[in-house]
Amino acid sequence: MSAEATNPGNPEAADRWRGRPRPALRGLRRIGRAALLGPAPRDGLPDALEHVAKVHRHHHPDADLDTLSRAYQLAESSHRGQMRKSGEPYITHPLAVTLILAELGAETTTLTASLLHDTVEDTEVTLDQVRAEFGTEVCYLVDGVTKLEKVDYGTAAEPETFRKMLVATGNDVRVMSIKLADRLHNMRTLGVMRPEKQARIAGVTLDVLIPLAERLGVQALKTELEDLVFAILHPEEYAETRRLVEKYGGHPDPLAAIAARARTILVDAGIDAQVLVRPRHFVSVHRVLLARGRITGADLGRLLVLVAEDADCYAVLGELHTCFTPVVSEFKDFIAAPKFNLYQSLHTAVGGETGEIAETLIRTHRMHRVAEAGVIALGNPYAPTDGADAPEGERADPTRPGWLDRLLEWQRTTPDPDTFWTSLRDDLAQDREITVFCTDAAADGPAGTIGLPAGASCVDAAYAKHGEAAHGCIGARVNGRLATLGTVLHDGDNLHLLMAQDSAGPSPEWLDHTRTPAARLAISRWLARSQGTGEPPAAPAGRHGERRRAPAHRPAGPDRAGAASGLVLADLPGATVRLAGCCTPVPPDTVTGFAVRGGTVTVHRALCPAVARMAAMGRQPVGVRWRGAAKGGHGCRVTLLAEAFSRPHLLPDLTEAIAAQGAAVVSAAVEPPHEQLVRHTYTLHLPNASGLPSLMRAMRQVPGVFDVVRAATAVRTGNC
């Protein structure tokens, strides 16, 4: 692994030839010179470890450096005589990886494992020896990194390689932290590799390691890896971007003037804040160029405002929006709703006096550490409280991101490496994640929220929240409105998933709406199982232990006009009274009548749209009223519309509920389903009008039915 990643003999000349940005190398050169002199301790600390220790003490003043010193001495003696292709002692590689992690604030256990991460693979040191000298926790990390490196990175091996990588990451995110730092140092020293090998390593880094760095929140590693990969895979675009940056580098920085004015404003407001100009890395500049077609000096960086407390962030926001012209569309609050990778900040943009737009990040110092170092900044998530070593095996990690739990779950249920690899790449290719708020119960992440990739649908949300139980999802309400399962969700949407225990399961059309591997794989497995038996699994039994069925017959009701004559009196002597079929009034509805041809009076509910239309046409109403006895117990006819999610056995279940209420089905019509929504229209005869409310309640309780309304007031929902 690392033995192949070598330093060029003349790194500065190589970088000039490649046009690649060089990180600060002073500390690494000092490490290299000290390593050449051997491990000679000074004041108990090897010279080569001095710079690492200084950086580590900056983040952890009380750190025990004795453990680091012993780890370095074991690593140096074990690797002694091994050289990199650049001619440097091999020990410079684990030292450089450890320095990268120390600069990000990693705790002592991670740094100890980093110093030893190649010893078990490349030397005679054993895991038992590491465990005996440094404890179970360090041994666990070294073993995790070693397992990742035992598999070749060739194309054929990639699926299984990264399955193991994911499992190792899931058991302890610090394993991946060491791996990312290892890859960064190797990418920095890739100059003497053959071009085709550089491209292969850069491609794997781009496809998997950079997205994982993003998801672990380690932005400092991610951005440098992006620039190094950019220079290798797209040298012409990289050179053009670098030329633009250098062109504007010779001009006054417009962001500096805005930053100076912002400092004055915040001082006058009594807010203690640091205002910095944060340069964009080359890939970020290139993205701006692609999005806007051109760049200005203000596009080469962003303002970064650092404060002490969360409340100060909002105070800064208020002052900047008051004293500058804000670009409202650019405002995002990732403090109230943190991103999936622990990131928190307020994002906004303000206009300067000469028209430049300054993108601005506002965060606390703690948020800034997490934004730069992600999970590395969180320390040891498994630190025992009683001084004992943490147990081996699968461990509960309070810092493990929800997305990682989801990936671990579906990789466990996807035995085929190629399917897993394709799904992993698809998932990692999602460059933005949204947060959806759940009103029914808590999900991954903060209570009541689900993290999803941009473009995800209600189907994705169902499987992210419920796993395999999402097979029973029959619909959703988004922001209070009924929505199909294919509805695309947006950041901040309020979601309520509708579940049914006797659902027929997912349909193949669900796959058209999936964006996440978890949903796609779960649906595909269910469909494969159902196709294996020739038909989908049978629907569960009904409430009484046997399958629901429709009534054997549908009795016809009495003649509508004959029934009306016994129920309604009209103020038109000798007129025949008929109940309108459009709204099917029943006692005690408020009613009105209109005379039609043949001396007939048609009775409508007062709220029927037909009443308004006839009044607008100048038609005069006829007074009508229910007979006194009608309110007490005469039969009536009514038309009800049931709106539901399409599923097998819905029609018999509804007719069973109707029959249980003593109503007779005069006629029924079912519209073809559209996007899983279906509408049933029933004309029913009730023995007693007072039973209508309980009938409608019983119909609404049938699984899959979301509303039952009288015909005249029915409103189409969705696209049905």
Secondary structure, 3 states (H helix, E strand, C coil): CHHHCCCCCCHHHHHHHHCCCCCCCHHHHHHHHHHHCCCCEECCEEHHHHHHHHHHHHHCCCCCHHHHHHHHHHHHHHHCCCECCCCCECCHHHHHHHHHHHHCCCCHHHHHHHHCCCHHHHCCCCHHHHHHHHCHHHHHHHHHHHHHHCCCCCHHHHHHHHHHHHHHHHHCHHHHHHHHHHHHHHHHCCCCCCHHHHHHHHHHHHHHHHHHHHHCCCHHHHHHHHHHHHHHHCHHHHHHHHHHHHHHHCCCCHHHHHHHHHHHHHHHCCCCCEEEEEECCHHHHHHHHHHHCCCCHHHHEEEEEEECCHHHHHHHHHHHHHHCEECHHHCEECCCCCCCCCCCCEEEEEECCCCCEEEEEEEEHHHHHHHHHHHHHHCCCCCCCCCCCCCCCCCCCCCCCHHHHHHHHHHHCCCCHHHHHHHHHHHHCCCCEEEEEECCCCCCCCCCEEEEECCCEHHHHHHHHHHHHHHHEEEEEECCEEECCCCECCCCCEEEEEECCCCCCCCHHHHHHCCCHHHHHHHHHHHHHHHHCCCCCCCCCCCCCCCCCCCCCCCCCCCHHHHHHCCEEECCCCCEEEECCCCCCCCCCCEEEEEEHHHEEEEEECCCHHHHHHHHCCCCEECEEECCCHHHHCCEEEEEEEEEECCCCHHHHHHHHHHHCCCEEEEEEECCCECCEEEEEEEEEECCHHHHHHHHHHHHCCCCEEEEEEHHHCCCCCCC
